[in-house]
């Protein structure tokens, strides 16, 4: 098993531009199949420390366009991995895109519970600077304590995430 180092960095305003660059490439390939393309995850929240990986949700009306979307994404080097155990969130991987910031790509129908969770949490953090400070501190501590163990890193942050989920109505 390959060891991946957990790196958490202070917020970088460049992440917005990185997202826009990826979004532009995706939008030109998928056209009107998507309702919208959302920047989610920690890099989408100004001031929040994060792993330097852009999380992106392509939002579709429903699964009627999914197979066509998979084909269009394949044309630009993305490969469907399945839902990886999360209902209504399809994951895609890519290789050889050194001109783009490292990113995770997901496709969700507009009524997806996972999409709702991503957007609700992002929007809550964007409006709550105290929550951003607290979550940043926990993420930084977790990365220092468990630099070579992503599972323990996730486990360490979980109580903080649960508390914030409760505050924004996700629990």
C-alpha positions in Angstrom: 0.0 0.0 0.0 1.3 3.4 -1.0 1.8 5.9 1.8 0.3 9.3 1.1 1.5 12.2 3.2 -1.4 14.3 4.7 -0.6 17.9 3.9 -2.8 20.7 5.1 -2.0 24.2 4.0 -3.3 27.7 5.0 -6.0 29.0 2.6 -4.6 30.0 -0.8 -6.6 32.5 -2.9 -5.1 30.7 -6.0 -7.6 27.8 -5.3 -10.4 29.9 -6.7 -8.5 30.4 -10.0 -7.5 26.7 -10.0 -11.2 25.8 -9.7 -12.1 28.2 -12.5 -9.5 26.6 -14.8 -10.8 23.1 -14.1 -14.4 24.2 -14.5 -13.6 25.8 -17.9 -12.2 22.6 -19.2 -15.1 20.5 -17.8 -17.8 23.0 -19.1 -16.4 23.0 -22.6 -16.5 19.2 -22.7 -19.9 18.5 -21.1 -21.9 21.5 -22.4 -25.5 21.6 -21.4 -25.5 18.2 -19.7 -24.7 19.9 -16.4 -27.0 22.3 -14.5 -23.9 23.8 -12.8 -20.4 23.0 -11.7 -19.8 23.6 -7.9 -16.6 24.2 -6.1 -17.1 22.3 -2.8 -14.9 21.1 0.0 -12.4 23.0 2.1 -10.6 24.8 -0.8 -13.9 26.5 -1.6 -14.1 28.3 1.8 -12.0 31.5 2.1 -9.7 31.3 5.1 -10.0 27.6 5.6 -6.9 25.5 5.8 -7.1 22.5 3.5 -5.4 19.8 1.6 -4.5 21.4 -1.7 -7.0 19.3 -3.7 -10.0 21.0 -5.3 -13.3 19.2 -4.8 -15.8 19.6 -7.6 -19.4 18.5 -8.0 -20.9 18.5 -11.5 -24.7 18.8 -10.9 -27.0 17.0 -13.4 -30.8 17.1 -13.5 -31.0 13.3 -13.2 -29.4 10.1 -14.3 -31.0 10.3 -17.8 -27.9 12.2 -19.0 -25.3 10.3 -17.0 -24.1 7.9 -19.7 -23.6 10.7 -22.2 -21.8 12.7 -19.5 -19.5 9.7 -18.8 -18.6 9.6 -22.5 -17.9 13.3 -22.7 -15.7 13.2 -19.6 -13.9 10.2 -21.0 -13.0 12.2 -24.1 -11.1 14.6 -21.9 -9.4 11.9 -19.8 -11.8 11.3 -16.9 -12.8 7.7 -16.0 -15.9 6.7 -14.0 -15.0 4.9 -10.7 -18.5 4.2 -9.5 -20.1 5.7 -6.4 -17.4 4.5 -4.0 -20.1 3.6 -1.5 -21.8 7.0 -1.4 -25.3 7.1 -2.9 -26.0 9.6 -5.6 -22.4 10.7 -6.0 -20.4 9.3 -8.8 -16.6 9.6 -8.6 -14.2 10.1 -11.5 -10.4 9.8 -11.7 -8.0 11.2 -14.2 -4.3 10.8 -15.2 -1.9 13.2 -16.8 -3.4 16.7 -16.2 -0.3 18.4 -14.8 -1.6 21.8 -16.1 -4.5 21.6 -13.6 -4.4 21.6 -9.8 -5.0 18.2 -8.2 -8.7 17.7 -7.9 -11.5 15.2 -7.1 -14.4 15.1 -9.5 -17.9 14.0 -8.7 -21.2 13.9 -10.5 -24.4 14.3 -8.5 -28.0 14.6 -9.5 -29.6 17.8 -8.3 -31.6 16.0 -5.6 -28.6 14.1 -4.2 -28.3 14.1 -0.4 -24.5 14.1 -0.8 -24.7 17.3 -3.0 -26.9 18.9 -0.4 -24.4 18.0 2.4 -21.5 19.5 0.4 -23.3 22.8 -0.4 -24.9 23.2 3.1 -21.5 22.7 4.8 -19.6 24.9 2.4 -22.2 27.7 2.7 -22.3 27.4 6.5 -18.5 27.7 6.7 -18.5 30.7 4.3 -20.8 32.6 6.7 -19.1 31.5 10.0 -15.5 32.7 10.4 -15.3 31.3 13.9 -16.2 27.8 12.6 -13.5 28.3 9.9 -10.9 29.1 12.5 -11.9 26.1 14.7 -12.0 23.7 11.8 -8.7 24.9 10.4 -7.0 24.4 13.7 -8.3 20.9 14.0 -7.2 20.0 10.4 -3.8 21.4 11.0 -3.4 19.5 14.3 -4.6 16.3 12.6 -2.1 16.6 9.8 0.7 17.2 12.2 -0.3 14.2 14.4 -1.0 11.8 11.6 1.1 12.9 8.5 1.2 9.4 7.1 -2.2 8.1 8.1 -5.2 9.5 6.2 -7.6 7.3 8.2 -6.4 8.6 11.6 -6.4 12.2 10.2 -10.1 11.8 9.2 -10.9 10.1 12.6 -9.3 13.0 14.5 -11.3 15.6 12.6 -14.6 13.7 12.9 -15.8 15.2 16.2 -15.3 18.7 15.0 -17.1 18.0 11.7 -20.0 16.4 13.6 -20.3 19.5 15.8 -20.3 21.8 12.8 -22.8 19.5 10.9 -25.1 19.8 13.9 -24.8 23.6 13.9 -25.7 23.8 10.2 -28.6 21.3 10.5 -27.0 18.3 8.8 -27.3 16.1 11.9 
